[in-house]
Amino acid sequence: MSHYLDFAATSALRPPEVAEAMGRFLRECGASPGRGAYGRALEAGRVTLSCRRGVQRLLGLDGDPDRVAFMGNATQGLNTALWGVLRPRDVVVVTQYDHNAVLRPVSYLERIRAVEVRMVGGTPEGSLDYDEAERKMQGARLVVVNSASNVLGNRLPLADLAGRAHAAGALVLVDAAQAAGHLPMTCAADGADMVAFTGHKGMLGPQGIGGLWVRSGIELEPLLRGGSGGDSLPREMPSAMPDRLEAGTLNAPGIAGLEAGIGVVLASGVAVLHRRVAALKQRLRSGLQSVRNVTVHSPPDPEGVGIVTITTSTVDPSTLAHRLDREWDVQARAGLHCAPEAHTLLGTANGGGLRFSLGWASTEEDVDRAVEGVDAIAGSRTP
């Protein structure tokens, strides 16, 4: 029996409802939403609208469901927001917790549009210097808030940061990739202006579907241009959402799967899932902390997601991950996790760390097996 502990990368273990919904869609419908007025196309549109509403419920987003635009993943959603908002010489504020899906686009925009990138430093405990953040927000066009770090698992206080950003006249973009489906979220009420999400992690959908919610009144320049299924005569993309940001054919089977995954999460209750994962996280942290030669880097943070990242003084992260997989059937991810700044603040930028991440299907047996394996591989050796 394998013990999958890499939910922060993807929910490789999914509820059967997801595959069933995708198969049913392909067998019984198979059409593209917005590409016709016949029965199959209308059914595809119904599934798509239902999924937009599900995204709103899960993330706490208000207003017209058409403000949710579907894309391939959170990376495309983040790029759409960053490219669509930041003009030449604008200021954008990021933090050390951000993923390369933010850091690389803003670095490129710094080169080609002279965008000024201001980074707020983090701490190994998962906090920020809020006075520094407020200073760096002055004159900013956009502030990016990482809802949960994919290395430490800590949660940043969106409402506090959004309040400070809005007071400085900045818009707020939330990267919800790690938090969506894992944490109860009230993004709109907390002050988010845009929220990027991916479907294949805590939302339990398949890979290849995600998107961006944009608050009413905010207009973005499209990242992609092309067919949108509506008025084909103008050379410009439509002004109305979601067509403005949805160039090309949507991943309709992926949307059907995402709708089913969201349905499972909502039926289970996000708060209920979070409490169960938080208890497993505490069990995992306690077990790993008791292992000789192991350093646990993730703070306890009961409000955060189920991520525990470690290093050992006896085995490098890649070797440890390989041996856990081959010898103990424990699957976890080693490396920098596409978040080099987070590893820099931990002092692990050289070799990275080994990240265990819990999800909806994780069990005490998974946790105990991981601790036992780490102890056997890294703890029994003399440093």
N, C-alpha and C positions, 0 to 999 in steps of 0.2 A: 504494500500500500504506500503510495507516495503522499508526502506531506507538503502541500503547496503553500508557501509563505511569501508570495510575490504579488500580492494584490495591488500594490502601488504601481506596478508595471502594467498589469491588466488582470481583470477577473477571468483567468483561464478556466475557473470553475464557475459555470453559470447555471441558473435555474433552467430546468427543461422547458419552461414556458417560452424562453427566448428562441431556442432553435425551432420549437413548434410554431411560433408566430411567424418566423421567417419562412419556414417551409410552407405553411398555409398561404402566406402572401404570394409566394412564387407559384404555388399550384393553382390558387383560386383567383388571383388578381393579376399580378405581374406587370401592371401598367405603371406609367410615370405620373406622379401628381402634377396637375397644371398643364397637361399636354393633351387635352381633349375633353369633350363634354359627354362622352359615352360612359356606360356603367362602370367599366373597369377603371377608367381614369378617375371617375368621381369617387370610387371606393378608395383608390390610392390617396386622393386628396383628403378623404375622411380620416384615414389612418394618420396622415401627416399632421392634420389639425389636432387630432387627439394627442399625438406625441408632443406637439408644441405646448399644449395645455399641461401635459404631464411634467414637462421641463419646468414650466412656471410654478407648478405646485411644489415640486421637489426643491427648487432653489429659492422659493419665496419671491417670485417676480410678479409684478402687477401689470395691468393694462391689457392691450390688444395682444393676443397670442401671436399675431403676425410680426411682432417685434422680435420673435425668436427666429433667427435665420440658421438653417442647417448647413453644415460644412463637413469636411472630412474628419476633423479632430479639433482639440483645443488649440493646437499650434496654429492652424489656419485661422481660428477665431481670434487669437491674440494678434497675429500678423495683420488681419483685417482691421482690427481696432487701432493698432499702432500706426499702420500706414495711412489709415483713413482719417486719423485725428491730427497727427503731428505734422506741422508745416515747417518750412525752413526756419531754423534758429529758434524753434520752440524748445521748452524745457520739459523733460520727463524725469520723474522721480521713481527709482526702483529700490529694492533692498537686496541684501546679501542672500536672502532666502529664495530669490527668484530662479526659475528654471531657464535653461538655454532658449526655450521658446519665447522668452522675453529678452534675455540678455543679448542674444545674437541679432535679432531684428533691431533693437535700439542701437547696438554698436554699428550696424550697417547704416542706419539712418543718421548716426553721428557723422559718418564719413561722407555720405552723399547729400544730406540736407543740412549739415551743420547743426543738427539737433544737439542740445546740451543734455547730457545724461548725468544725473546726480544720484549717487548711491548712498542709501542710509545703511550704516553698519548694523550687524546683528550681534548676538552674543551666543556662546555655546549653550546657554540655558534657554534660548529661543525667544528672547525679548528684543526690544528696540529701544534706542534713546529717542524718546518722543519729542524732546526739545530740539534735537538735531533734525528729526523728521520735519517738524514744523518750520524750522529755518529753511530747510532745503525745498520745501513746498512753495515758498514765496516766489511769485512770478512764474510758477509752473503751469503748463497747459494740461498735463496729465500726470496722475499718480497711479502706479500699479500696485495692487495689494495681492499678495500671495495668500490665499485663504488657508492653506496648510502646506508646510514644507514637506517635500518628498524625501528629505534626508533626515530631519529631526522629528517630523510629525507634529510640530507645534502649530498652534492656531494664532493668527494675528487678529487683533480686535478691529474688525471692519468699521463698525459704527464710529469708534473713536477716530480712526485714521481718516475716514470719509468726512467726518465733521471738520477736521483740521484742513483737509484738502479743499473742501468747498469754501471754507472761510478764506482760503488763499486764492480762490477763483479757479481752481483746477477741477478737471473731470476725474472720475475714479473708474479704473478698469480692474476688475477682479478676475484673477486666475483661479477658477474653481475646480481645476482638474483633479486634485487630490481630495477635496472636501465633498464634492457633489455625490450624494447617496450615502456618504459616511457620516456626515454631521448635519444636524438640523440647521437650516439656513433661512435667513430672512433678508436676502440681499437687497431688495428694493427698499425696504423699510430702513435698512442700515446705511443706505446712501450710495449704493452702487449705481453708476451710470451705464456701465457695460459689464457683462459677465460672459467670459469664455468658459466653455465646458467640453468635456469629452465623454462619450457614451460608454466606453469599454472598461471603465474602472468601477467606481462605486455605484454607477447607475445600472450596471449589469448588462448593458447592451453589447453588441459585437464591435470589433474594431472597424474603423472606417466611417464612423458617424460621430459628429460633435457639432459645435456651432457657437453662436454669439447672440446674446440678448442685448438690445440697444434701447435705452430708455426713450420714451416718446419725446420729441423735440430735438433730439440729437441726430444730426445727419452726417453720414460717413461717405468719404470717397470710396467706391468699390475697389477691392483688391483685384478682382477678376471681372472681366467683361465678356458678355456673350448672350446666348439665348436664355430667355427667362420664362417663356411660355405665354407671355401676354402680348402686348402691342409690339410687333416686330419692325415697324417702320422707322422709329427714331434711332439715330446712331448712338445715342447716350443710353445708359442703363436707366430703368424707370426710377422715379423718386420714391415710390411707395415701397414699404417693406412688406414681405421679406424679399420680393423680387430684386430689389436693388443690390442685395448681397448674395443672391443665389443664382449665379450664372452657371448654366449647364444643367444636365440631368442630375437630379438628386439620387442618393443611395436609398431608394425606396425599401428594399428588403432590410437594410440596416435600420431604417426608421421604424419599421414594423417590429424588429427585434428590440430596439431601444424602448419603444412604447411598452412592450411586454416586461422588460427589465425594470423600468420605472414602476410599473404596476405591482411587481413583486415587492419592491422596496417600500412603496407607499402602503401596501397591505400589511407588511410586517411592522412598519412604523420605524422611521429613521431614528428616533430617539431610543427605541427599544434595541435596534441593531447597534447603535453607538454604545449603549451601556454594556452590552454583551462583549463587544470588541474591546472596550476600555478595560473590562475585567481580565480578559485574556492578555491584553498588553501588560497590565500590572504583573500578572503571573509570569509572563515572558521576561520582563525587565528584572524581576526579583530573582528568577532562576539564573539568568545570565550574569547578574551582579555577583552571584555566589560562586561563580566559576573562576578559579585562579587564572591569572594572566589575561583576563578579559576586561576591556574598558567599554562601558555602555555610554554612548554619546547622546542618545535621545533623552530629553527631559521627561519626567513623569507626565506632566500636562494632561490631566483627565479630560480636558476640553478638546484635545487634539485628536489626530487620527492614529490608527493602530500601526505605527512605524517604530521599530527599534533598530538602531544602527550601532554596530559594534566594531572594534578592532581588537586584535590580540597581540601580545608581545612575542608570540611563538610561531604564528602562521600568518602569512599574508592573506588578505581578503579573498583573492581569486583562488588560491589553493584551498582555503577553508571552504569556499562555496563548492568547488569541484568535489572535494572529499565528502562533504555533507550529502551531495546529490548521489554520488556513487556508492558510498558506504552506509548511509543512513536514510536514503530516499527523502531527504529534506531539500526543497527547492527554494533558494533565496538568491538575491542579486548582489554581486560584488561590483565595486568600481566607484565612479564619481557621480553616477545617477543623473547625468546631464545638469548638474547643479554645482559647478566648480567653486563658486563663491561660498556656498554653504560649507563645503569641505574645507575651504581655506580658513573659515572662522573656527572650525573644529580642529585645525591642525592636521588634517588628513588628506590634503591635496596631493601628496606624493603618490600614495597607493590607493587612496579611497578607503572605503569601509565595506562591511557586509551588512546589508539591509534586510531585515525580516519585516514583512508587512502583512497584516491580518485583514481579513474581510468577512463577508457574510457567512461563508462556509467553514471558517476556521474553527478548530476544536481544541480542547485541552490536550488531547492526544498529540495534535500537531505541535503545540507549544512545548510539551514535555519531551517529545522526540528531538526537537531542535536543541533544547538545553542539554539533553543527554549527549547528542552528537558533538556539540561544541566542547563540552567537558572532556569527552573522550579524545578529541583531536587536538585541542589547544590547551586544555586545563591540566592534563596529566604530564605535560612535558616541563622540564626545568627551563626557566627563562634564561 
